[in-house]
């Protein structure tokens, strides 16, 4: 419920309850070229945590957070670059 002092009538025109119209999917407010390193940490599953480093403009490396884990094959660059 909402009440605006001094307002008589419906408040529906002032508020929209459709989440698709007001929510944002933006996680970071940075341009991709401004990001040098991105780390993802899963506290309940540390073996799944990883870091992505920008090597050059269009080249990245994926490193596991746990040094004991090795990535056996090269990760396709197109998946890292896609937005």
C-alpha positions in Angstrom: 0.0 0.0 0.0 1.1 3.5 -0.7 -0.1 6.8 0.5 0.9 10.2 -0.8 -0.2 13.0 1.6 -2.6 15.5 -0.2 -3.3 13.1 -3.1 -6.8 12.0 -3.8 -7.3 9.3 -6.4 -5.4 6.4 -7.8 -1.7 6.1 -7.6 -1.5 3.5 -10.4 -0.3 6.0 -13.0 2.6 7.0 -10.8 4.0 3.5 -10.3 4.6 0.5 -12.6 4.6 -3.0 -11.1 5.9 -4.7 -14.3 9.5 -5.7 -13.3 10.6 -6.0 -16.9 10.2 -2.3 -17.4 12.2 -1.1 -14.4 14.8 -3.7 -13.6 18.3 -3.6 -15.0 20.5 -6.5 -15.9 23.6 -4.4 -15.6 26.1 -6.0 -13.3 29.0 -3.6 -13.8 28.9 0.0 -15.1 32.2 -0.4 -17.0 33.0 -0.7 -20.6 34.5 -4.1 -21.4 37.9 -2.5 -22.4 38.1 -0.9 -18.9 38.1 -4.3 -17.2 41.5 -6.0 -16.8 40.7 -8.8 -14.4 37.5 -10.4 -13.3 37.3 -12.9 -10.5 34.4 -15.2 -9.6 34.5 -16.8 -6.2 32.1 -19.6 -5.1 32.6 -19.9 -1.3 30.7 -23.1 -1.1 32.5 -24.7 -4.1 36.0 -23.1 -4.2 37.1 -25.6 -6.9 34.7 -23.8 -9.3 36.2 -20.3 -8.6 38.2 -18.7 -11.4 39.8 -15.5 -12.7 39.8 -14.1 -16.2 42.7 -11.8 -17.1 42.9 -9.6 -20.2 46.2 -10.3 -21.9 45.7 -8.1 -25.0 42.7 -6.3 -26.4 41.0 -9.5 -27.7 42.9 -12.2 -25.8 42.1 -13.5 -22.4 43.3 -16.2 -20.0 41.2 -18.2 -17.6 42.9 -19.3 -14.4 41.4 -21.4 -11.6 41.5 -19.9 -8.2 42.9 -23.1 -6.8 46.5 -23.6 -8.1 46.1 -27.4 -7.8 43.4 -27.4 -10.5 44.7 -27.2 -14.1 42.6 -26.2 -17.2 43.5 -28.8 -19.8 42.2 -27.1 -22.9 42.1 -23.6 -24.2 38.9 -21.7 -23.5 37.3 -20.3 -26.7 37.9 -16.5 -26.7 34.5 -15.8 -28.3 32.7 -17.0 -25.1 34.7 -14.6 -22.9 34.3 -11.7 -25.3 30.5 -12.1 -25.9 28.2 -9.7 -24.1 
